[in-house]
Amino acid sequence: HEYSGEVVEVGEGVTGFAVGDHVTVDPNIYCGHCAYCQNGKKQLCPSMEAIGVTRDGGFAQYSRIPASQAFKLEPTVPWEAAAMAEPLACCLHGIDLAGIQVGDKVCVVGGGAIGLLMVQLAKLSGASQIVLSEPNEKRRQVGLQLGANAALDPTRPDAQETFAQVLDGGANVVIECVGNVPAVKSAFQFAGKGATVLLFSVPKVDATFDLPLFDVYKKELTIKGSFVNPDTHARAVALINSGKVDFGPIITHRFHYTEFEKGFAAMNSGKSGKVILDWTGLQD
């Protein structure tokens, strides 16, 4: 459901696209009729379908999609960057919910692919200070390269004191991008008074966390979740076309379609960023 490609055929009655156009795909298709769709919350549509999830997606030589789900790219945009439009669009929805104001201090918990996108979007949103919490040294270095002012290891014995010193009163916005209990716990620890805590990660279905109720009360925290990418795909494509987001350090592995299993092994290793599969050259 995260892919890009070249138009090879246009259906009858379709306008605005031509053979040879480079496009990326918004996979999420909503019913348009339910209460959520009609009240500005279509991402909560109970009948939502997704190309690559409930319909055939991008792991093929050809992919048939509704014209409404295709977004044009500048022909000079690399295919790899174009394939990142969907996760970038999801991050944009999260950034909208986080409500970063110019000058805010932002803490991003987790330096995987999503966390590194959030670092860049926080910078574009005008954050005065961006602190990345990430135990992996290599990812911390990439975070600094992509715009973080500080990248700290949350597993160090003095981590809490170090974060308190760097954030000086706590972050205005904390964006959690890991999905495990220690990461969520640290997100609340890093939050300053009046902060917004965005739980952006995709946790396990049965995951739970003991909410620090007194902190929520005393700090007057706002807690938000974020789901998919309603009405943000076009903005993601605009950012990609403009070259304002750097995907180079985020895409760590590249495989031809003949190495499909190796690609998934890399993805499941826990040591990769984004993994690209190239389906060009597949014979009919």
Salt bridges, closest charged atoms under 4 A:
GLU2 OE2 - HIS1 NE2 3.54
GLU2 OE1 - LYS274 NZ 2.95
ASP21 OD2 - LYS72 NZ 3.68
GLU49 OE1 - ARG55 NE 3.13
GLU80 OE2 - ARG254 NE 2.67
GLU86 OE1 - HIS1 NE2 3.83
ASP96 OD2 - ARG235 NH1 2.85
GLU137 OE1 - ARG140 NH2 2.43
ASP153 OD2 - ARG140 NH1 3.91
ASP158 OD1 - ARG156 NE 3.13
ASP231 OD1 - LYS42 NZ 2.70
GLU259 OE2 - LYS262 NZ 3.92
